[in-house]
Amino acid sequence: MKQDAVFVYSPQFSSYSFNDHHPFNQLRVDLSLDLLRKGDYINDSHLIQPRIATDEEILLIHDKVYMDIVKRAGHGEVTKEVTLPYGIGTEDTPIFQNMHEASALLVGGTLTAVDYVLEEKARHALNLGGGLHHGFHARASGFCIYNDSSIAIKYIQQKYKLRVMYVDTDAHHGDGVQWAFYDDPTVCTFSIHETGRYLFPGTGGIQERGQGAGLGYCFNIPVDAFTEDESWLYAYKTAFREIADYFRPDIIITQNGADAHYYDPLTHLSSTIRIYQEIPKLAHELAHKYCDGRWIALGGGGYDMWRVVPRAWSYIWLHMTEQTNVSGAIPKEWLTAWQPYAPVNMPITWEDPTDLYPPIPRRIEIEEKNEKTVAKALEIIRKHSKNSHYFT
C-alpha cells in the first residue's frame, strides 16, 4: 500500500560535520524529527533508512578527480595545497574525517527518496539531510561537497525519463543546480532568494534564464534585503504557480532552506515562520495538480537551528501528511529535552510573536521593487501565454 509520505533518516547524518563551531550543523535534523515525534506527528513506520550513493551515481554530476580528492582529503592523504583548488579546506568547507562517506550518505538519502516516490511506495518523501545546492562539478562551495539535488535530477532523467521542476526557497541562490541544467529544457529551475548584491553566492539575477535549448527554463526571483512575509509570499506564490503551469512537470523537488527568517544570522531577510507554513502548502498543492502527488522535499540552509529550523522543517512533514491544524503551544517535552543545550530561549509556540522585529523603514519601496522583479522574471512566460492565446 502506498504511503502518503516517508521521512528519510539516519543518525549517521550527523557525521557530515565540519567542526564544532561551523554554522552548518546537522543536529537540525534531529531537532526537527524530535519535535515531530514529541507532538505525535510521526512514528517509526514513516522512517526509512538512506543508502550510500555509489561512485557511479556521484559521477552523474561530479568529476572523478574531484571525487578522489574528497576521498583522500577525508582520509588525511592530501594537503590543503592540493585540495584548495577544489574548494576543500576553505573556511566554508573545511576538511573533516571520512567526508566522502558522510557526503555519499546524504546523496544516497535523496536517491532513496526518489526511488520511494517513483517506484510508487510513497507519494511524497522528505530528506532533511539533503539540499546541498552549492556543490559544483569539480568544486565544493558554501558548505556543500556533493550536490545531492543535481545528482537526483540526473538520476531521475536517466532512470525514469521524467521532466523535473526544482524549486529552491533557500535565502542563498541555488547556483549549483542551476548551472548543472542551464542548457537542459527537461529541467526547470526556480530559485527565490535574497539578492546577490549582499549575499553569497552573488548570482541568481533575473537575467539568468538558461542558454541554448534551456533558454526559458531557468527562473530567479532575487528579493531585496529586509523583505517581509507579504512581499516574499507574493513573489513565491505568483512565480511558482505560473512557472509550474508553464512547464507542467512530472515531478517536483523542493530545496527547503530555512534561512530567510529574521533570526537567521547569515542572511538579511525579515520573514517569519509564516512563510514556512505556506512554502510546503503550495508545493503540496501543485505536486498533486501537475505530478500526481510526486514531490520530494530536501533540507538546505538554516542557521538558527534552535528557534527557526525545527518548526520550519516540521511544517514540510505536516503538509505532506495533511496534518495542517497544528498551532499553539510547542510540545513541552521537546522544550524540556532541548532547552538546556540551547544558547537562546526556544520558541514556546508554533507561531512567531507579532512584534518579532521593529518596523522596516523601506517596506513600501522593498515591496514595489520585488513586484517589479517578479514581473520581469516572469516576462517570458507571460509573453508565451499571450502568444499561445492569440493563436488559439
Secondary structure, 3 states (H helix, E strand, C coil): CCEEEEEECCHHHHHCCCCCCCCCCCHHHHHHHHHHHHCCCCCHHHEECCCCCCHHHHCCCCCHHHHHHHHHHHCCCCCHHHHHHHCCCCCCCCCCCCHHHHHHHHHHHHHHHHHHHHCCCEEEEEECCCCCCCCECCECECCECCCHHHHHHHHHHHHHCCCEEEEECCCCCCHHHHHHCCCCCCEEEEEEEECCCCCCCCCCCCCCCCCHHHCCCEEEEEECCCCEHHHHHHHHHHHHHHHHHHHCCCEEEEECCCCCECCCCCCCCEECCHHHHHHHHHHHHHHHHHHCCCEEEECCCCCCCCCCHHHHHHHHHHHHCCCCCCCCECCHHHHHHHHHHCCCCCCCECCCCCCCCCCCCCHHHHHHHHHHHHHHHCHHHHHHHHHHHHHC
